Amino acid sequence: MGEQYNGRLCIVTGAARGIGKACAAKFAEYGADVILVDINREAVEASAADIAKAYGRNTYAYAVDISSFADCETFMADVRANIGVADVLANCAGITVAKHMIDLEPAEWDRVMGVNLRSIWCLSQLFAKQLRESGKAKGNIVSISSQASKIGESANGVYSVSKAGINSLTQVLGLEYAEYGISVAAVCPGYVNTEMVQEVFQKRSLVEGKTPEEYEKELTAGVAMGRMCEPEEVADLMAFLAGGRADYITGVTVTIAGGKTLI
């Protein structure tokens, strides 16, 4: 492939597992040094070590509560002082709550919005400011949204709303950050074969009064390709969007859902 990652520094949130770890590994495979961020220190350090061993690149592990703007500021300042100015920001962190909206607690709304949406605004702002001040000519922001941003899901309401917010934020940042040479895009995966999705099947099935097996079959029945997506397939798309050949693509979301939504 023609992705241009040699000499680049990539930040990946939610990098301890799932799509985030797959993206961090893909960037390293293509020659980048990678900063892995997650709230779980032990898990993110293990993932960083795995990727460094597999691809021989420099990896750095940070345990950060990205829902806190102050913690994001501290993290980004440390990166700038001790590692350098990042070229790519990949926002992959995400959480969900398996509840109907009528039963949702305010604290649960705030936590999902903080991790899924507010963190992207926080980190994107800090990333753009560092890039602008450094004099670098270009950079890339890529974020994980969801098919749930386009077709709302029962018992997954706050997650759906937070992901729809990512789509709108991507449009705005695409417009505003173009003058700094920053391309901004988001990816909307369908059902991806990750630990998080398996947890979703377990928890939401209870809310919907089904077994996990029944619920998984129901949700995936409408996937035209007849299977779930693998994390590496999402990582390939993220790497393309941030890899140099797609810099004219900005302010857009790209769905990767096996034909589930067709939008």
JORAKA-V770935 format. One record per backbone hydrogen bond with DSSP energy under -1.0 kcal/mol. CO is the residue of the C=O (numbers start at 0). NH is the residue of the N-H. If there is no record, write none. Layout:
# JORAKA-V770935
CO&NH ; CO&NH
This chain:
# JORAKA-V770935
4&7 ; 7&32 ; 8&86 ; 8&87 ; 9&34 ; 10&89 ; 11&36 ; 16&20 ; 17&21 ; 18&22 ; 19&23 ; 20&24 ; 21&25 ; 22&26 ; 23&27 ; 24&28 ; 25&29 ; 26&31 ; 27&30 ; 32&9 ; 33&59 ; 34&11 ; 35&61 ; 36&14 ; 37&63 ; 39&43 ; 40&44 ; 41&45 ; 42&46 ; 43&47 ; 44&48 ; 45&49 ; 46&50 ; 47&51 ; 48&52 ; 49&53 ; 50&54 ; 51&55 ; 57&33 ; 59&35 ; 61&37 ; 63&65 ; 64&67 ; 67&71 ; 68&72 ; 69&73 ; 70&74 ; 71&75 ; 72&76 ; 73&77 ; 74&78 ; 75&79 ; 76&80 ; 77&81 ; 78&82 ; 78&83 ; 86&139 ; 87&10 ; 88&141 ; 89&12 ; 89&91 ; 90&143 ; 96&98 ; 99&102 ; 104&108 ; 105&109 ; 106&110 ; 107&111 ; 108&112 ; 109&113 ; 110&114 ; 111&115 ; 112&116 ; 112&117 ; 113&118 ; 116&120 ; 117&121 ; 118&122 ; 119&123 ; 120&124 ; 121&125 ; 122&126 ; 123&127 ; 124&128 ; 125&129 ; 126&130 ; 127&131 ; 128&132 ; 129&133 ; 130&135 ; 138&182 ; 139&88 ; 140&184 ; 141&90 ; 142&186 ; 145&148 ; 146&149 ; 146&150 ; 152&155 ; 155&159 ; 156&160 ; 157&161 ; 158&162 ; 159&163 ; 160&164 ; 161&165 ; 162&166 ; 163&167 ; 164&168 ; 165&169 ; 166&170 ; 167&171 ; 168&172 ; 169&173 ; 170&174 ; 171&175 ; 172&176 ; 176&179 ; 176&181 ; 177&180 ; 180&138 ; 182&140 ; 183&250 ; 184&142 ; 185&253 ; 186&144 ; 187&255 ; 188&146 ; 190&228 ; 191&193 ; 193&197 ; 194&198 ; 195&199 ; 196&200 ; 197&201 ; 198&202 ; 199&203 ; 200&204 ; 202&206 ; 203&207 ; 204&209 ; 210&214 ; 211&215 ; 212&216 ; 213&217 ; 214&218 ; 215&219 ; 219&222 ; 222&225 ; 228&192 ; 229&232 ; 229&233 ; 230&234 ; 231&235 ; 232&236 ; 233&237 ; 234&238 ; 235&239 ; 236&240 ; 237&241 ; 239&242 ; 242&3 ; 245&248 ; 251&185 ; 253&187 ; 255&189 ; 256&259 ; 257&224
